[in-house]
Amino acid sequence: MPRKNNPRSYEEAVAALQDILKQVENNELGIDLLAEKLKEAKMLIGYCKEKLYQTNQEIQKILDAEEK
């Protein structure tokens, strides 16, 4: 199933990463497709890291506002 360049949510990105991992673990990917999937995984990991960072920043702002 082809993936979009940008997932719609953190959960979608994690699910896509899990799917790629399963394919790699089960040796379901040829060498050409493996390189493509690893590039996709790298993009998804970056997306997840950014979402986690943004969420952390938002939570910190909320907590800081409550302390005032």
Distance bins in CASP14 RR format, pairs under 12 A and 6 or more apart:
PFRMAT RR
TARGET T0000
AUTHOR 0000-0000-0000
RMODE 2
METHOD distances of the structure
MODEL  1
1 15 0 0 0 0 0 1 0 0 0 0 0
1 16 0 0 0 0 1 0 0 0 0 0 0
1 19 0 0 0 0 1 0 0 0 0 0 0
1 20 0 0 0 0 0 1 0 0 0 0 0
1 23 0 0 0 0 0 1 0 0 0 0 0
1 37 0 0 0 0 0 1 0 0 0 0 0
1 40 0 0 0 0 0 1 0 0 0 0 0
2 16 0 0 0 0 0 1 0 0 0 0 0
2 19 0 0 0 0 0 1 0 0 0 0 0
2 33 0 0 0 0 0 1 0 0 0 0 0
2 36 0 0 0 0 0 1 0 0 0 0 0
2 37 0 0 0 0 0 1 0 0 0 0 0
2 40 0 0 0 0 1 0 0 0 0 0 0
3 12 0 0 0 0 1 0 0 0 0 0 0
3 13 0 0 0 0 1 0 0 0 0 0 0
3 15 0 0 0 0 0 1 0 0 0 0 0
3 16 1 0 1 0 0 0 0 0 0 0 0
3 17 0 0 0 0 0 1 0 0 0 0 0
3 19 0 0 0 0 1 0 0 0 0 0 0
3 20 0 0 0 0 1 0 0 0 0 0 0
3 23 0 0 0 0 0 1 0 0 0 0 0
3 36 0 0 0 0 0 1 0 0 0 0 0
3 37 0 0 0 0 1 0 0 0 0 0 0
3 39 0 0 0 0 0 1 0 0 0 0 0
3 40 1 0 0 1 0 0 0 0 0 0 0
3 41 0 0 0 0 0 1 0 0 0 0 0
3 43 0 0 0 0 1 0 0 0 0 0 0
3 44 0 0 0 0 1 0 0 0 0 0 0
3 47 0 0 0 0 0 1 0 0 0 0 0
4 12 0 0 0 0 1 0 0 0 0 0 0
4 13 0 0 0 0 0 1 0 0 0 0 0
4 16 0 0 0 0 1 0 0 0 0 0 0
4 40 0 0 0 0 0 1 0 0 0 0 0
4 43 0 0 0 0 0 1 0 0 0 0 0
4 44 0 0 0 0 0 1 0 0 0 0 0
4 47 0 0 0 0 0 1 0 0 0 0 0
5 13 0 0 0 0 0 1 0 0 0 0 0
5 16 0 0 0 0 0 1 0 0 0 0 0
5 39 0 0 0 0 0 1 0 0 0 0 0
5 40 0 0 0 0 1 0 0 0 0 0 0
5 43 1 0 0 1 0 0 0 0 0 0 0
5 44 0 0 0 0 0 1 0 0 0 0 0
5 47 0 0 0 0 1 0 0 0 0 0 0
6 12 0 0 0 0 1 0 0 0 0 0 0
6 13 0 0 0 0 1 0 0 0 0 0 0
6 16 0 0 0 0 0 1 0 0 0 0 0
6 40 0 0 0 0 0 1 0 0 0 0 0
6 43 0 0 0 0 1 0 0 0 0 0 0
6 44 0 0 0 0 1 0 0 0 0 0 0
6 46 0 0 0 0 0 1 0 0 0 0 0
6 47 1 0 0 1 0 0 0 0 0 0 0
6 50 0 0 0 0 0 1 0 0 0 0 0
6 51 0 0 0 0 0 1 0 0 0 0 0
7 13 1 0 1 0 0 0 0 0 0 0 0
7 14 0 0 0 0 1 0 0 0 0 0 0
7 15 0 0 0 0 1 0 0 0 0 0 0
7 16 1 0 0 1 0 0 0 0 0 0 0
7 17 0 0 0 0 1 0 0 0 0 0 0
7 19 0 0 0 0 0 1 0 0 0 0 0
7 40 0 0 0 0 0 1 0 0 0 0 0
7 41 0 0 0 0 0 1 0 0 0 0 0
7 43 0 0 0 0 1 0 0 0 0 0 0
7 44 1 0 0 1 0 0 0 0 0 0 0
7 45 0 0 0 0 0 1 0 0 0 0 0
7 46 0 0 0 0 0 1 0 0 0 0 0
7 47 1 0 0 1 0 0 0 0 0 0 0
7 48 0 0 0 0 1 0 0 0 0 0 0
7 50 0 0 0 0 0 1 0 0 0 0 0
7 51 0 0 0 0 1 0 0 0 0 0 0
8 15 0 0 0 0 0 1 0 0 0 0 0
8 16 0 0 0 0 0 1 0 0 0 0 0
8 47 0 0 0 0 0 1 0 0 0 0 0
8 51 0 0 0 0 0 1 0 0 0 0 0
9 15 0 0 0 0 1 0 0 0 0 0 0
9 16 0 0 0 0 0 1 0 0 0 0 0
9 44 0 0 0 0 0 1 0 0 0 0 0
9 47 0 0 0 0 1 0 0 0 0 0 0
9 48 0 0 0 0 0 1 0 0 0 0 0
9 51 0 0 0 0 1 0 0 0 0 0 0
9 55 0 0 0 0 0 1 0 0 0 0 0
10 16 0 0 0 0 0 1 0 0 0 0 0
10 17 0 0 0 0 0 1 0 0 0 0 0
10 44 0 0 0 0 0 1 0 0 0 0 0
10 45 0 0 0 0 0 1 0 0 0 0 0
10 46 0 0 0 0 0 1 0 0 0 0 0
10 47 1 0 0 1 0 0 0 0 0 0 0
10 48 1 0 0 1 0 0 0 0 0 0 0
10 49 0 0 0 0 0 1 0 0 0 0 0
10 50 0 0 0 0 1 0 0 0 0 0 0
10 51 1 0 1 0 0 0 0 0 0 0 0
10 52 1 0 0 1 0 0 0 0 0 0 0
10 53 0 0 0 0 0 1 0 0 0 0 0
10 54 0 0 0 0 1 0 0 0 0 0 0
10 55 0 0 0 0 1 0 0 0 0 0 0
11 17 0 0 0 0 0 1 0 0 0 0 0
11 18 0 0 0 0 0 1 0 0 0 0 0
11 44 0 0 0 0 0 1 0 0 0 0 0
11 47 0 0 0 0 0 1 0 0 0 0 0
11 48 0 0 0 0 1 0 0 0 0 0 0
11 51 0 0 0 0 1 0 0 0 0 0 0
12 18 0 0 0 0 0 1 0 0 0 0 0
12 19 0 0 0 0 0 1 0 0 0 0 0
12 44 0 0 0 0 1 0 0 0 0 0 0
12 47 0 0 0 0 1 0 0 0 0 0 0
12 48 0 0 0 0 0 1 0 0 0 0 0
12 51 0 0 0 0 0 1 0 0 0 0 0
13 19 0 0 0 0 0 1 0 0 0 0 0
13 20 0 0 0 0 0 1 0 0 0 0 0
13 40 0 0 0 0 0 1 0 0 0 0 0
13 41 0 0 0 0 1 0 0 0 0 0 0
13 42 0 0 0 0 0 1 0 0 0 0 0
13 43 0 0 0 0 1 0 0 0 0 0 0
13 44 1 0 1 0 0 0 0 0 0 0 0
13 45 0 0 0 0 1 0 0 0 0 0 0
13 46 0 0 0 0 1 0 0 0 0 0 0
13 47 1 0 1 0 0 0 0 0 0 0 0
13 48 1 0 1 0 0 0 0 0 0 0 0
13 49 0 0 0 0 0 1 0 0 0 0 0
13 50 0 0 0 0 0 1 0 0 0 0 0
13 51 1 0 0 1 0 0 0 0 0 0 0
13 52 0 0 0 0 0 1 0 0 0 0 0
14 20 0 0 0 0 0 1 0 0 0 0 0
14 21 0 0 0 0 0 1 0 0 0 0 0
14 41 0 0 0 0 0 1 0 0 0 0 0
14 44 0 0 0 0 1 0 0 0 0 0 0
14 45 0 0 0 0 1 0 0 0 0 0 0
14 46 0 0 0 0 0 1 0 0 0 0 0
14 47 0 0 0 0 1 0 0 0 0 0 0
14 48 1 0 0 1 0 0 0 0 0 0 0
14 49 0 0 0 0 0 1 0 0 0 0 0
14 51 0 0 0 0 1 0 0 0 0 0 0
14 52 0 0 0 0 0 1 0 0 0 0 0
15 21 0 0 0 0 0 1 0 0 0 0 0
15 22 0 0 0 0 0 1 0 0 0 0 0
15 44 0 0 0 0 1 0 0 0 0 0 0
15 48 0 0 0 0 0 1 0 0 0 0 0
16 22 0 0 0 0 0 1 0 0 0 0 0
16 23 0 0 0 0 0 1 0 0 0 0 0
16 37 0 0 0 0 1 0 0 0 0 0 0
16 40 1 0 0 1 0 0 0 0 0 0 0
16 41 0 0 0 0 1 0 0 0 0 0 0
16 42 0 0 0 0 0 1 0 0 0 0 0
16 43 0 0 0 0 1 0 0 0 0 0 0
16 44 1 0 1 0 0 0 0 0 0 0 0
16 45 0 0 0 0 0 1 0 0 0 0 0
16 47 0 0 0 0 1 0 0 0 0 0 0
16 48 0 0 0 0 1 0 0 0 0 0 0
17 23 0 0 0 0 0 1 0 0 0 0 0
17 24 0 0 0 0 0 1 0 0 0 0 0
17 37 0 0 0 0 0 1 0 0 0 0 0
17 38 0 0 0 0 0 1 0 0 0 0 0
17 40 0 0 0 0 1 0 0 0 0 0 0
17 41 1 0 1 0 0 0 0 0 0 0 0
17 42 0 0 0 0 0 1 0 0 0 0 0
17 43 0 0 0 0 0 1 0 0 0 0 0
17 44 1 0 1 0 0 0 0 0 0 0 0
17 45 1 0 0 1 0 0 0 0 0 0 0
17 46 0 0 0 0 0 1 0 0 0 0 0
17 47 0 0 0 0 1 0 0 0 0 0 0
17 48 1 0 0 1 0 0 0 0 0 0 0
17 49 0 0 0 0 0 1 0 0 0 0 0
18 24 0 0 0 0 0 1 0 0 0 0 0
18 25 0 0 0 0 0 1 0 0 0 0 0
18 41 0 0 0 0 0 1 0 0 0 0 0
18 44 0 0 0 0 0 1 0 0 0 0 0
18 48 0 0 0 0 0 1 0 0 0 0 0
19 25 0 0 0 0 0 1 0 0 0 0 0
19 26 0 0 0 0 0 1 0 0 0 0 0
19 28 0 0 0 0 0 1 0 0 0 0 0
19 29 0 0 0 0 0 1 0 0 0 0 0
19 37 0 0 0 0 1 0 0 0 0 0 0
19 40 0 0 0 0 1 0 0 0 0 0 0
19 41 0 0 0 0 1 0 0 0 0 0 0
19 44 0 0 0 0 0 1 0 0 0 0 0
20 26 0 0 0 0 0 1 0 0 0 0 0
20 28 0 0 0 0 1 0 0 0 0 0 0
20 29 0 0 0 0 1 0 0 0 0 0 0
20 33 0 0 0 0 0 1 0 0 0 0 0
20 34 0 0 0 0 1 0 0 0 0 0 0
20 36 0 0 0 0 0 1 0 0 0 0 0
20 37 1 0 1 0 0 0 0 0 0 0 0
20 38 1 0 0 1 0 0 0 0 0 0 0
20 39 0 0 0 0 0 1 0 0 0 0 0
20 40 1 0 0 1 0 0 0 0 0 0 0
20 41 1 0 1 0 0 0 0 0 0 0 0
20 42 0 0 0 0 0 1 0 0 0 0 0
20 43 0 0 0 0 0 1 0 0 0 0 0
20 44 1 0 0 1 0 0 0 0 0 0 0
20 45 0 0 0 0 0 1 0 0 0 0 0
21 28 0 0 0 0 0 1 0 0 0 0 0
21 29 0 0 0 0 0 1 0 0 0 0 0
21 37 0 0 0 0 1 0 0 0 0 0 0
21 38 0 0 0 0 0 1 0 0 0 0 0
21 40 0 0 0 0 0 1 0 0 0 0 0
21 41 1 0 0 1 0 0 0 0 0 0 0
21 44 0 0 0 0 0 1 0 0 0 0 0
21 45 0 0 0 0 0 1 0 0 0 0 0
22 28 1 0 0 1 0 0 0 0 0 0 0
22 29 0 0 0 0 0 1 0 0 0 0 0
22 37 0 0 0 0 0 1 0 0 0 0 0
22 41 0 0 0 0 0 1 0 0 0 0 0
23 29 1 0 1 0 0 0 0 0 0 0 0
23 30 0 0 0 0 1 0 0 0 0 0 0
23 33 0 0 0 0 1 0 0 0 0 0 0
23 34 0 0 0 0 1 0 0 0 0 0 0
23 36 0 0 0 0 0 1 0 0 0 0 0
23 37 1 0 0 1 0 0 0 0 0 0 0
23 38 0 0 0 0 0 1 0 0 0 0 0
23 40 0 0 0 0 0 1 0 0 0 0 0
23 41 0 0 0 0 0 1 0 0 0 0 0
24 30 0 0 0 0 0 1 0 0 0 0 0
24 31 0 0 0 0 0 1 0 0 0 0 0
24 33 0 0 0 0 0 1 0 0 0 0 0
24 34 1 0 0 1 0 0 0 0 0 0 0
24 35 0 0 0 0 0 1 0 0 0 0 0
24 37 1 0 0 1 0 0 0 0 0 0 0
24 38 0 0 0 0 1 0 0 0 0 0 0
24 40 0 0 0 0 0 1 0 0 0 0 0
24 41 0 0 0 0 1 0 0 0 0 0 0
27 33 0 0 0 0 0 1 0 0 0 0 0
27 34 0 0 0 0 1 0 0 0 0 0 0
28 34 0 0 0 0 1 0 0 0 0 0 0
28 37 0 0 0 0 1 0 0 0 0 0 0
29 35 0 0 0 0 1 0 0 0 0 0 0
29 36 0 0 0 0 1 0 0 0 0 0 0
29 37 1 0 1 0 0 0 0 0 0 0 0
29 38 0 0 0 0 1 0 0 0 0 0 0
29 40 0 0 0 0 0 1 0 0 0 0 0
29 41 0 0 0 0 0 1 0 0 0 0 0
30 36 0 0 0 0 1 0 0 0 0 0 0
30 37 0 0 0 0 1 0 0 0 0 0 0
30 38 0 0 0 0 0 1 0 0 0 0 0
31 37 0 0 0 0 0 1 0 0 0 0 0
31 38 0 0 0 0 0 1 0 0 0 0 0
32 38 0 0 0 0 0 1 0 0 0 0 0
32 39 0 0 0 0 0 1 0 0 0 0 0
33 39 0 0 0 0 0 1 0 0 0 0 0
33 40 0 0 0 0 0 1 0 0 0 0 0
34 40 0 0 0 0 0 1 0 0 0 0 0
34 41 0 0 0 0 0 1 0 0 0 0 0
35 41 0 0 0 0 0 1 0 0 0 0 0
35 42 0 0 0 0 0 1 0 0 0 0 0
36 42 0 0 0 0 0 1 0 0 0 0 0
36 43 0 0 0 0 0 1 0 0 0 0 0
37 43 0 0 0 0 0 1 0 0 0 0 0
37 44 0 0 0 0 0 1 0 0 0 0 0
38 44 0 0 0 0 0 1 0 0 0 0 0
38 45 0 0 0 0 0 1 0 0 0 0 0
39 45 0 0 0 0 0 1 0 0 0 0 0
39 46 0 0 0 0 0 1 0 0 0 0 0
40 46 0 0 0 0 0 1 0 0 0 0 0
40 47 0 0 0 0 0 1 0 0 0 0 0
41 47 0 0 0 0 0 1 0 0 0 0 0
41 48 0 0 0 0 0 1 0 0 0 0 0
42 48 0 0 0 0 0 1 0 0 0 0 0
42 49 0 0 0 0 0 1 0 0 0 0 0
43 49 0 0 0 0 0 1 0 0 0 0 0
43 50 0 0 0 0 0 1 0 0 0 0 0
44 50 0 0 0 0 0 1 0 0 0 0 0
44 51 0 0 0 0 0 1 0 0 0 0 0
45 51 0 0 0 0 0 1 0 0 0 0 0
45 52 0 0 0 0 0 1 0 0 0 0 0
46 52 0 0 0 0 1 0 0 0 0 0 0
46 53 0 0 0 0 1 0 0 0 0 0 0
46 54 0 0 0 0 0 1 0 0 0 0 0
47 53 0 0 0 0 0 1 0 0 0 0 0
47 54 0 0 0 0 0 1 0 0 0 0 0
48 54 0 0 0 0 0 1 0 0 0 0 0
48 55 0 0 0 0 0 1 0 0 0 0 0
49 55 0 0 0 0 0 1 0 0 0 0 0
49 56 0 0 0 0 0 1 0 0 0 0 0
50 56 0 0 0 0 0 1 0 0 0 0 0
50 57 0 0 0 0 0 1 0 0 0 0 0
51 57 0 0 0 0 0 1 0 0 0 0 0
51 58 0 0 0 0 0 1 0 0 0 0 0
52 58 0 0 0 0 0 1 0 0 0 0 0
52 59 0 0 0 0 0 1 0 0 0 0 0
53 59 0 0 0 0 0 1 0 0 0 0 0
53 60 0 0 0 0 0 1 0 0 0 0 0
54 60 0 0 0 0 0 1 0 0 0 0 0
54 61 0 0 0 0 0 1 0 0 0 0 0
55 61 0 0 0 0 0 1 0 0 0 0 0
55 62 0 0 0 0 0 1 0 0 0 0 0
56 62 0 0 0 0 0 1 0 0 0 0 0
56 63 0 0 0 0 0 1 0 0 0 0 0
57 63 0 0 0 0 0 1 0 0 0 0 0
57 64 0 0 0 0 0 1 0 0 0 0 0
58 64 0 0 0 0 0 1 0 0 0 0 0
58 65 0 0 0 0 0 1 0 0 0 0 0
59 65 0 0 0 0 0 1 0 0 0 0 0
59 66 0 0 0 0 0 1 0 0 0 0 0
60 66 0 0 0 0 0 1 0 0 0 0 0
60 67 0 0 0 0 0 1 0 0 0 0 0
61 67 0 0 0 0 0 1 0 0 0 0 0
61 68 0 0 0 0 0 1 0 0 0 0 0
62 68 0 0 0 0 0 1 0 0 0 0 0
END
